[in-house]
Amino acid sequence: MPDEGGIGISRRGLLGMGAGALVAMGAAGCGAASGSGKGGAGEEKQQAKAIGDGSTADTGPQPNQPSQPEKLEPGQTPPQFVIFSWDGAGEVGNGLFPRFRKVAEDHGAAMTFFLSGLYLLPESKQNLYGPPNNPVGASDIGYLKDSNIRETLKNLRAAWLEGHEVGTHFNGHFCGGSGSVEKWTPQQWRSEIDQAMSFVTKWRTNTGFSDLEPLPFDYRKELIGGRTPCLLGQDNLLPTAAELNWRYDASSAGGLQIWPAKKQGIWDLPLQSIPFPGHSFEVLSMDYNILANQSQNSTNAPPANYPGWRKQATDAYIAGFQRAYETNRAPLFIGNHFERWNGGIYMDAVEEAIKHIADEKRKDVRLVSFRQFVDWLDVQHAGVLRKLRGLGVGQEPTGGWKTYLT
């Protein structure tokens, strides 16, 4: 699966809610946000404690976060959670990182950016990367230009201060052959993660940049989950993720729109099959998978197709949302890349879907990061979660929520 970056965003008022949900979330959700974008940034400057070579800094609690989540009350309808996530999270010169930070700000959304650690390593230092089962310095995604590394750092910093999560997409994105991540052992996954951590926490040393502010977080504490390249290799990743006390993994493929469960003690949050308008089959909830079904993997198909494909992609996301919202309230997970495939129609589709989902008439929709979602999961009663997991795709609760969750 090609990789062209990831995304960040900001929001106004309360974080992690649809634009129409800017009210206290009470027992059902995550509560009011703490701090503001400007206040958080100012506080960060006063409290920053440099870590290592100063590439990162411990600035205290992340700004623009919801208050502590609370348990669902008996008979209460669950919120509709929607998580938009971005693989790569690099600003590659197409302006998509700041674009979607603005989209999120406009619609009260928090998102998760799965950063490829290699995007903070200059190509001139590629010999510092020793990918498992691959030559030193090898990568199936390109190294960024120094100017793009600088913009990536600026956008990552801003995104975190705005309240978004920074996860990991690991490094070299190896999806085929003898070096594929599918064949890596738990120990090799540990090496890959350690190297990603090094590239994030030592970018100042590796780049020589001295005029940029540090990333405002301790990544060893911040990192609690990721998504593997091409959704491969989860089985051997999970033991290592458990050793690192990660709380979730978003690497599964072909998941259904049902409430999640844990694998090896870690929340398994897969991309999901969603309705694909005009087809009898469903499509995975990611831009690349929609593209693969529309243009047979071409990222530069004839432009005459773009309007219809753009609408089809938009309608797929909206159909997935509506199916869950009107029935079992299963969380909706959507994955994307900072890309301009087929004229940028998939980016337009994501933006239109966000506008629809964040409609202010729906007060119970929560646009959150994976971190915020597992925070909510972890405080719910085990019996409530079992009842939620008992609902199939598109299945309404018997007797309505007041009866089903009493």
TORBASE-75577 format. One line per field, with one value per residue: residue number from 0; y, x, z of N, C-alpha, C in turn. Coordinates in steps of 0.02 Angstrom, whole numbers. Layout:
BEGIN
i <- (NUM  ...)
n_Y <- (Y  ...)
n_X <- (X  ...)
n_Z <- (Z  ...)
ca_Y <- (Y  ...)
ca_X <- (X  ...)
ca_Z <- (Z  ...)
c_Y <- (Y  ...)
c_X <- (X  ...)
c_Z <- (Z  ...)
***
This chain:
BEGIN
i <- (0  1  2  3  4  5  6  7  8  9  10  11  12  13  14  15  16  17  18  19  20  21  22  23  24  25  26  27  28  29  30  31  32  33  34  35  36  37  38  39  40  41  42  43  44  45  46  47  48  49  50  51  52  53  54  55  56  57  58  59  60  61  62  63  64  65  66  67  68  69  70  71  72  73  74  75  76  77  78  79  80  81  82  83  84  85  86  87  88  89  90  91  92  93  94  95  96  97  98  99  100  101  102  103  104  105  106  107  108  109  110  111  112  113  114  115  116  117  118  119  120  121  122  123  124  125  126  127  128  129  130  131  132  133  134  135  136  137  138  139  140  141  142  143  144  145  146  147  148  149  150  151  152  153  154  155  156  157  158  159  160  161  162  163  164  165  166  167  168  169  170  171  172  173  174  175  176  177  178  179  180  181  182  183  184  185  186  187  188  189  190  191  192  193  194  195  196  197  198  199  200  201  202  203  204  205  206  207  208  209  210  211  212  213  214  215  216  217  218  219  220  221  222  223  224  225  226  227  228  229  230  231  232  233  234  235  236  237  238  239  240  241  242  243  244  245  246  247  248  249  250  251  252  253  254  255  256  257  258  259  260  261  262  263  264  265  266  267  268  269  270  271  272  273  274  275  276  277  278  279  280  281  282  283  284  285  286  287  288  289  290  291  292  293  294  295  296  297  298  299  300  301  302  303  304  305  306  307  308  309  310  311  312  313  314  315  316  317  318  319  320  321  322  323  324  325  326  327  328  329  330  331  332  333  334  335  336  337  338  339  340  341  342  343  344  345  346  347  348  349  350  351  352  353  354  355  356  357  358  359  360  361  362  363  364  365  366  367  368  369  370  371  372  373  374  375  376  377  378  379  380  381  382  383  384  385  386  387  388  389  390  391  392  393  394  395  396  397  398  399  400  401  402  403  404  405)
n_Y <- (-59  106  246  408  499  578  645  795  901  1031  1100  1188  1255  1121  970  826  805  810  953  992  948  1020  1022  979  809  724  572  489  515  595  713  890  986  1016  1163  1270  1297  1406  1437  1315  1305  1413  1379  1267  1319  1373  1264  1171  1037  989  840  721  758  872  860  823  869  868  928  924  885  847  977  1029  916  799  794  673  517  443  309  226  256  152  93  196  272  230  341  390  347  407  381  457  420  431  370  374  520  630  790  813  911  940  1010  948  908  1029  1068  972  986  1107  1073  987  1076  1158  1074  1018  902  769  679  537  524  422  415  392  345  362  475  579  568  617  584  580  522  391  273  251  178  16  -94  -239  -392  -331  -230  -114  50  35  63  55  163  333  433  592  758  880  1001  960  878  974  1043  939  918  1041  1034  917  956  1063  993  903  993  1046  944  817  643  562  424  274  225  147  115  80  25  -107  -221  -336  -485  -562  -480  -431  -356  -446  -560  -536  -563  -557  -500  -432  -339  -263  -206  -126  -36  23  91  179  256  313  394  488  546  594  684  811  795  712  786  910  1027  1175  1278  1251  1222  1099  938  932  831  682  551  418  400  447  363  239  152  88  70  -59  -72  -94  -168  -285  -418  -416  -520  -557  -436  -402  -468  -394  -266  -279  -297  -168  -100  -49  7  -14  -82  -47  -125  -230  -306  -305  -299  -294  -190  -186  -184  -171  -297  -367  -419  -523  -445  -316  -183  -218  -135  -130  -84  -70  -162  -77  -16  -12  93  53  -72  -248  -297  -258  -129  -97  20  130  249  198  69  93  161  54  -28  54  103  1  2  106  267  376  386  406  571  591  501  547  634  545  442  512  548  420  371  463  435  304  313  389  303  197  262  300  176  120  221  221  98  -18  66  46  90  188  165  248  253  341  423  554  605  630  553  506  637  692  656  573  637  745  674  625  746  793  690  707  832  797  700  772  852  975  946  822  772  674  623  582  637  573  534  379  355  429  359  228  264  291  163  90  126  75  -33  -208  -295  -213  -188  -318  -336  -239  -291  -398  -361  -374  -327  -186  -214  -179  -136  -251  -208  -77  46  83  -29  -132  -104  -98)
n_X <- (42  38  120  103  115  42  -81  -132  -224  -334  -446  -595  -663  -733  -643  -637  -769  -915  -961  -1086  -1095  -1047  -1056  -1062  -1017  -1064  -1113  -1099  -992  -835  -824  -795  -672  -503  -412  -351  -308  -216  -191  -140  -22  50  65  141  265  313  328  409  522  671  713  838  929  857  763  635  517  459  309  208  32  -65  -133  -306  -387  -522  -617  -606  -668  -831  -931  -1058  -1225  -1357  -1461  -1429  -1400  -1263  -1127  -1092  -946  -817  -670  -544  -397  -224  -102  71  89  167  218  224  240  123  29  -70  -68  -78  -201  -296  -284  -346  -475  -514  -514  -619  -727  -730  -651  -546  -400  -298  -128  -25  136  269  424  537  515  570  704  846  888  1021  1068  1031  1096  1084  974  925  836  739  780  811  915  1034  975  876  711  537  460  486  625  607  630  741  676  544  548  564  441  356  392  350  212  178  207  115  -4  -9  -16  -138  -218  -220  -177  -18  33  115  178  279  427  504  404  384  312  316  399  551  585  470  359  268  334  414  489  438  549  612  515  526  651  623  530  606  698  615  576  698  723  624  653  780  791  846  984  1008  966  1024  955  932  849  717  576  559  474  327  312  341  390  403  311  198  171  59  5  -15  -12  20  123  31  -61  -9  68  24  8  136  179  102  144  261  208  131  231  281  181  80  -84  -176  -200  -205  -201  -269  -355  -505  -602  -763  -909  -930  -929  -769  -647  -519  -352  -230  -228  -232  -320  -403  -419  -484  -475  -627  -757  -863  -1018  -1022  -1069  -1165  -1115  -1121  -1039  -936  -819  -654  -624  -535  -438  -350  -398  -524  -485  -416  -521  -588  -501  -416  -291  -224  -158  -174  -285  -398  -462  -599  -668  -665  -766  -878  -816  -769  -889  -938  -843  -860  -994  -981  -910  -1004  -1114  -1065  -1055  -1191  -1253  -1200  -1232  -1371  -1402  -1313  -1221  -1084  -910  -836  -701  -588  -463  -327  -215  -97  -118  -127  -198  -275  -315  -339  -462  -497  -458  -544  -662  -649  -651  -781  -855  -823  -882  -1017  -1034  -1006  -1115  -1210  -1335  -1334  -1308  -1240  -1125  -954  -804  -653  -485  -390  -329  -412  -530  -501  -478  -608  -667  -599  -652  -778  -909  -878  -983  -1069  -991  -986  -1120  -1131  -1041  -1115  -1200  -1232  -1173  -1257  -1363  -1498  -1523  -1614  -1774  -1736  -1615  -1636  -1693  -1605  -1479  -1505)
n_Z <- (0  -49  28  80  181  328  447  533  649  716  841  891  1044  1128  1132  1025  991  889  790  829  955  1060  1203  1377  1402  1496  1578  1470  1386  1353  1419  1455  1367  1418  1440  1305  1132  1118  1252  1294  1219  1269  1402  1385  1345  1462  1547  1487  1482  1430  1340  1321  1176  1158  1060  1092  1221  1387  1420  1509  1545  1400  1302  1267  1288  1321  1475  1610  1555  1583  1651  1555  1596  1665  1537  1451  1293  1192  1146  975  914  808  722  640  556  508  401  404  414  369  310  151  59  -6  62  138  271  354  298  343  478  493  447  549  656  620  634  759  786  843  796  747  712  630  636  524  572  494  423  490  476  391  219  196  309  305  330  463  486  513  446  489  409  290  181  253  273  178  112  80  64  18  77  156  90  161  185  191  302  400  391  426  560  616  595  666  795  813  794  903  1011  983  1019  958  930  923  849  789  629  606  512  375  292  232  128  50  -16  49  152  208  328  373  403  509  670  846  912  808  776  891  873  761  816  918  838  769  877  910  796  809  933  920  817  810  826  714  603  617  632  717  744  766  872  1004  988  1081  1180  1278  1194  1228  1326  1265  1155  1122  1033  863  682  571  421  272  341  396  490  623  719  768  811  922  1047  1075  1080  1194  1291  1290  1347  1267  1221  1122  956  784  670  609  471  373  471  556  572  720  901  979  1035  1143  1098  1157  1271  1222  1148  1000  855  714  537  446  359  252  182  2  -111  -254  -271  -233  -138  7  60  121  252  205  113  12  -14  -66  -181  -246  -284  -370  -471  -499  -432  -493  -475  -549  -639  -783  -787  -809  -734  -604  -536  -513  -441  -329  -266  -240  -148  -43  -10  33  156  227  224  302  424  448  457  575  668  670  718  797  855  844  849  718  614  515  393  317  198  173  28  -152  -239  -392  -430  -305  -253  -147  -33  -36  -20  111  183  152  210  345  368  354  456  570  585  665  714  766  922  989  935  926  877  887  945  933  1057  1145  1127  1178  1308  1348  1330  1427  1550  1556  1615  1622  1592  1518  1404  1354  1318  1219  1124  1086  987  815  649  596  680  782  956  1054  1102  1116  1175  1310  1366  1328  1384  1518)
ca_Y <- (0  165  288  475  545  569  706  826  945  1066  1107  1243  1236  1056  925  758  804  841  1025  1002  915  1061  1026  928  743  688  503  450  528  612  775  952  988  1056  1207  1293  1292  1458  1429  1256  1319  1458  1340  1221  1354  1384  1202  1124  1008  956  770  701  812  927  848  820  900  851  991  912  856  872  1024  1016  848  793  774  601  485  412  249  231  243  100  113  253  259  245  390  364  367  403  394  467  411  446  330  411  584  675  844  798  967  949  1051  911  907  1088  1069  933  1016  1158  1038  963  1134  1183  1027  990  833  746  624  502  526  368  442  350  374  378  542  628  550  639  531  578  481  330  216  241  134  -54  -129  -312  -432  -287  -196  -51  109  21  83  52  231  378  481  659  812  914  1052  925  857  1034  1056  885  933  1097  1012  870  995  1098  945  878  1047  1054  889  756  590  541  353  255  184  113  150  70  6  -165  -260  -394  -517  -593  -429  -406  -353  -504  -614  -514  -593  -506  -465  -386  -283  -221  -167  -75  14  60  136  233  299  350  445  542  579  620  719  870  770  683  837  971  1085  1205  1335  1227  1203  1026  909  949  772  627  500  353  398  464  310  184  111  102  30  -87  -63  -140  -207  -351  -434  -402  -575  -554  -370  -394  -482  -338  -210  -291  -282  -96  -73  -16  -4  -34  -90  -33  -157  -283  -291  -343  -299  -279  -133  -209  -158  -208  -338  -365  -475  -524  -391  -251  -170  -230  -84  -142  -54  -107  -166  -30  -20  18  109  29  -139  -296  -312  -201  -106  -79  91  166  278  156  12  118  171  -10  -54  100  113  -56  23  165  330  429  362  460  618  588  458  576  655  488  407  555  540  352  366  501  399  244  333  411  243  162  301  297  108  113  272  205  30  -42  119  25  143  186  179  267  264  378  445  621  589  664  501  519  707  714  646  539  688  782  630  625  810  795  644  739  884  764  665  822  894  997  920  759  792  617  598  601  628  568  495  311  361  451  306  175  292  280  91  63  140  47  -97  -266  -321  -168  -201  -383  -325  -202  -337  -447  -335  -384  -271  -160  -242  -133  -170  -276  -167  -10  51  86  -97  -176  -90  -92)
ca_X <- (0  80  117  125  114  -10  -118  -143  -282  -349  -518  -614  -707  -721  -607  -661  -841  -940  -973  -1149  -1092  -1005  -1087  -1032  -1037  -1096  -1091  -1092  -934  -770  -827  -771  -600  -462  -365  -365  -249  -168  -169  -98  44  85  83  194  329  336  341  447  583  703  730  893  963  811  716  570  515  402  273  150  -27  -80  -190  -364  -412  -584  -609  -606  -730  -871  -967  -1126  -1276  -1403  -1510  -1407  -1377  -1191  -1109  -1066  -876  -788  -598  -507  -326  -184  -41  130  90  221  200  267  241  58  -14  -127  -65  -114  -271  -340  -285  -398  -539  -530  -531  -685  -780  -724  -627  -478  -379  -235  -79  24  197  324  484  585  501  610  774  869  913  1094  1083  992  1133  1065  915  939  771  743  777  820  980  1039  953  823  644  489  434  543  646  584  678  752  624  482  557  552  369  326  403  307  142  170  206  52  -59  -13  -40  -209  -254  -219  -132  36  50  170  170  344  478  517  344  400  251  322  463  579  591  404  343  227  379  457  478  427  611  624  469  554  704  592  500  661  728  567  581  760  717  580  682  846  790  890  1052  1013  955  1063  911  938  804  648  558  553  408  309  290  387  361  402  248  144  157  21  -25  6  -40  75  119  -11  -101  23  114  -1  16  202  188  65  184  305  166  112  290  289  120  34  -153  -217  -168  -253  -171  -309  -392  -566  -646  -833  -935  -954  -889  -705  -624  -446  -309  -170  -232  -228  -380  -395  -462  -469  -513  -689  -794  -919  -1055  -989  -1125  -1161  -1088  -1151  -989  -915  -751  -619  -632  -472  -436  -316  -440  -575  -450  -401  -582  -612  -455  -371  -227  -196  -166  -179  -333  -427  -500  -672  -696  -656  -827  -916  -778  -768  -954  -943  -802  -894  -1054  -962  -897  -1067  -1155  -1039  -1075  -1263  -1271  -1184  -1268  -1442  -1413  -1277  -1176  -1014  -866  -816  -630  -572  -391  -310  -147  -91  -103  -166  -214  -332  -336  -356  -533  -507  -453  -608  -713  -641  -674  -854  -882  -817  -934  -1081  -1035  -1004  -1175  -1226  -1400  -1321  -1273  -1209  -1070  -890  -747  -601  -426  -390  -313  -471  -579  -485  -490  -680  -678  -568  -690  -846  -920  -866  -1048  -1094  -953  -1009  -1184  -1118  -1010  -1165  -1239  -1199  -1170  -1322  -1414  -1523  -1531  -1681  -1811  -1707  -1558  -1657  -1704  -1548  -1422  -1526)
ca_Z <- (0  -51  87  63  236  378  454  597  649  777  850  934  1099  1158  1087  1019  983  828  799  863  1021  1103  1268  1421  1379  1550  1591  1409  1345  1379  1457  1425  1355  1464  1406  1238  1090  1134  1321  1300  1192  1314  1462  1365  1343  1531  1583  1446  1509  1373  1346  1276  1139  1150  1005  1124  1286  1429  1433  1552  1513  1333  1300  1226  1297  1359  1544  1620  1532  1635  1631  1533  1646  1643  1487  1412  1225  1185  1095  912  906  741  728  578  569  449  399  380  449  347  264  94  13  -39  104  165  345  381  275  385  545  489  443  616  697  599  649  827  782  860  752  763  659  636  608  502  602  442  397  527  465  325  176  204  368  299  357  533  488  499  446  493  348  232  183  291  237  131  131  26  55  8  128  141  83  225  193  211  372  441  393  464  631  635  597  721  857  817  800  972  1054  968  1051  920  952  879  855  745  569  604  472  304  255  190  122  8  -20  109  205  227  399  389  424  565  736  897  926  753  786  944  841  719  860  950  789  758  936  904  744  835  992  905  753  812  812  647  551  628  639  783  749  776  940  1012  992  1150  1218  1289  1150  1261  1363  1218  1107  1151  981  795  627  533  349  234  388  400  543  690  767  801  842  985  1108  1087  1101  1263  1332  1292  1379  1221  1241  1065  891  731  612  580  409  364  529  546  612  785  955  979  1090  1151  1080  1200  1319  1188  1108  928  824  643  483  442  297  252  119  -56  -155  -322  -272  -186  -87  48  49  183  267  195  46  -37  -32  -111  -244  -277  -315  -422  -527  -502  -403  -526  -438  -599  -688  -823  -745  -819  -681  -537  -501  -489  -389  -269  -233  -215  -88  10  10  70  225  258  234  360  483  460  478  646  708  674  743  856  880  843  827  648  605  446  384  256  186  144  -42  -204  -288  -436  -426  -237  -239  -83  19  -38  8  184  209  148  260  411  372  365  521  624  582  733  736  802  983  1023  894  954  832  937  928  961  1129  1181  1125  1225  1374  1362  1336  1487  1611  1552  1649  1579  1568  1466  1343  1327  1285  1157  1077  1065  931  751  603  578  724  834  1021  1067  1150  1122  1221  1380  1389  1314  1429  1588)
c_Y <- (62  207  357  524  530  634  732  872  985  1070  1166  1216  1169  1010  857  753  830  913  1038  974  955  1076  974  860  701  618  465  458  550  678  834  950  1031  1099  1229  1289  1342  1450  1370  1269  1363  1422  1294  1255  1364  1320  1154  1102  966  884  754  760  872  919  846  853  878  917  982  883  888  920  997  944  849  779  699  570  451  352  266  217  189  128  171  233  276  302  355  390  358  424  399  462  416  409  371  476  627  729  841  853  979  987  1015  908  969  1092  1032  952  1069  1126  1015  1021  1158  1138  991  919  825  687  592  503  472  388  387  381  396  448  597  614  574  581  525  536  413  268  205  193  63  -94  -205  -345  -391  -253  -132  8  98  45  78  116  277  417  550  707  848  966  1020  898  915  1046  1001  897  989  1075  961  907  1030  1050  919  932  1061  996  824  706  577  468  337  213  149  150  136  44  -52  -213  -323  -424  -543  -544  -402  -407  -413  -561  -595  -549  -538  -466  -414  -326  -235  -178  -110  -19  56  110  194  282  342  407  504  581  607  656  779  850  748  735  896  1033  1111  1262  1315  1209  1127  1002  910  890  723  567  431  345  408  404  251  140  130  62  6  -72  -116  -186  -278  -358  -424  -457  -572  -486  -369  -414  -425  -277  -218  -277  -207  -60  -31  -36  -25  -47  -84  -66  -211  -259  -331  -347  -280  -220  -160  -180  -202  -250  -332  -428  -470  -464  -321  -242  -177  -185  -86  -93  -100  -111  -121  -36  17  32  85  -42  -183  -315  -248  -186  -88  -3  129  190  231  98  33  130  105  -39  -9  101  57  -35  82  227  390  406  420  506  616  546  494  597  597  450  447  546  470  343  403  462  335  260  351  351  202  197  291  228  98  159  252  136  16  8  96  83  133  208  191  284  298  393  517  613  629  614  521  590  731  700  613  586  730  740  628  690  815  748  674  792  853  735  715  869  911  974  855  776  735  584  625  586  631  532  424  313  380  397  250  200  280  205  65  79  109  -19  -155  -294  -278  -180  -268  -376  -288  -248  -391  -424  -344  -322  -250  -186  -192  -171  -190  -234  -96  -7  52  17  -139  -166  -78  -147)
c_X <- (44  69  142  119  58  -45  -121  -202  -287  -424  -533  -656  -688  -688  -640  -736  -859  -957  -1038  -1149  -1050  -1040  -1054  -1061  -1067  -1069  -1075  -1025  -874  -769  -799  -696  -566  -415  -390  -302  -196  -143  -123  -28  84  109  142  262  357  360  389  511  615  720  786  926  917  764  644  575  452  368  212  92  -41  -140  -248  -387  -479  -568  -615  -671  -766  -909  -1035  -1173  -1323  -1454  -1490  -1383  -1303  -1179  -1089  -995  -855  -715  -568  -432  -288  -117  16  140  150  193  248  267  175  8  -71  -126  -99  -186  -316  -337  -339  -468  -561  -550  -602  -741  -773  -700  -558  -462  -316  -190  -26  88  245  389  535  575  537  685  796  896  989  1116  1048  1029  1120  1007  935  875  779  736  783  888  978  1018  896  756  599  448  495  561  622  643  685  697  558  487  541  477  332  333  357  234  130  165  138  -6  -66  -39  -115  -251  -255  -168  -79  53  108  146  236  390  474  461  356  340  258  392  487  585  526  394  301  269  423  438  463  491  628  576  496  610  675  562  554  692  680  570  643  754  674  614  752  848  837  962  1059  1006  1002  1021  917  888  731  636  550  482  387  284  347  359  359  339  189  123  122  -11  -1  -33  17  67  76  -53  -76  63  89  14  82  217  158  105  231  266  145  170  300  229  78  -38  -198  -172  -221  -233  -214  -344  -456  -610  -717  -853  -971  -909  -826  -695  -548  -414  -246  -169  -231  -291  -363  -445  -450  -504  -572  -717  -856  -955  -1019  -1044  -1114  -1135  -1124  -1103  -972  -841  -720  -617  -566  -469  -405  -360  -498  -544  -439  -462  -607  -566  -403  -298  -195  -210  -172  -224  -362  -472  -575  -706  -701  -721  -867  -881  -776  -833  -961  -903  -835  -954  -1038  -949  -962  -1112  -1131  -1059  -1149  -1284  -1257  -1226  -1341  -1456  -1371  -1228  -1103  -970  -847  -744  -616  -498  -378  -236  -149  -70  -147  -185  -277  -361  -356  -428  -545  -500  -517  -663  -710  -668  -750  -886  -878  -870  -1002  -1085  -1039  -1064  -1199  -1294  -1391  -1278  -1232  -1155  -1004  -835  -683  -539  -433  -375  -376  -525  -563  -488  -562  -694  -656  -605  -760  -850  -910  -931  -1078  -1057  -972  -1075  -1174  -1088  -1059  -1207  -1200  -1200  -1242  -1379  -1434  -1531  -1603  -1716  -1785  -1653  -1580  -1669  -1640  -1491  -1444  -1494)
c_Z <- (0  12  69  121  284  390  524  593  713  786  894  991  1129  1107  1085  1013  914  842  835  932  1070  1168  1311  1403  1435  1557  1528  1376  1383  1416  1421  1418  1406  1424  1338  1198  1110  1206  1329  1275  1239  1376  1446  1367  1413  1564  1547  1481  1455  1390  1297  1243  1127  1091  1031  1193  1323  1448  1477  1514  1446  1335  1259  1228  1334  1432  1550  1596  1590  1606  1603  1591  1621  1593  1443  1343  1219  1136  1030  903  833  747  658  594  503  452  369  417  432  303  206  41  -24  3  138  242  373  358  323  459  547  485  512  662  682  623  716  829  811  816  778  702  673  599  585  527  551  413  436  520  396  284  181  264  365  325  431  541  467  500  449  424  284  237  225  246  188  158  70  21  51  70  108  129  150  237  215  282  418  448  431  538  655  642  652  787  866  829  872  1019  1043  995  1014  947  900  895  809  686  554  555  397  262  206  188  79  10  47  167  230  303  421  418  483  629  787  913  870  755  840  916  799  761  894  901  773  816  932  853  768  891  979  837  752  796  739  592  556  635  711  795  758  848  945  1003  1066  1192  1226  1251  1182  1304  1316  1176  1140  1097  912  745  584  459  316  278  396  464  614  740  804  831  912  1047  1126  1111  1174  1311  1341  1324  1332  1239  1183  1005  837  666  579  516  408  425  510  589  674  838  964  1041  1094  1122  1123  1247  1289  1145  1034  891  749  596  468  372  302  185  62  -108  -226  -328  -221  -131  -48  37  115  191  264  123  -5  -60  -76  -180  -281  -312  -371  -483  -533  -486  -439  -484  -484  -656  -729  -782  -754  -765  -613  -503  -473  -434  -324  -230  -203  -150  -29  36  47  143  261  271  294  424  498  484  552  689  720  703  805  886  884  821  753  643  531  441  317  253  162  71  -89  -259  -328  -426  -357  -216  -171  -24  22  -7  84  213  207  199  330  420  387  435  578  623  653  757  775  863  1014  980  921  904  874  907  956  1036  1169  1182  1174  1297  1395  1373  1404  1551  1610  1591  1599  1551  1513  1400  1312  1290  1219  1104  1052  1007  865  709  585  622  777  900  1032  1120  1156  1175  1294  1409  1384  1363  1501  1630)
***
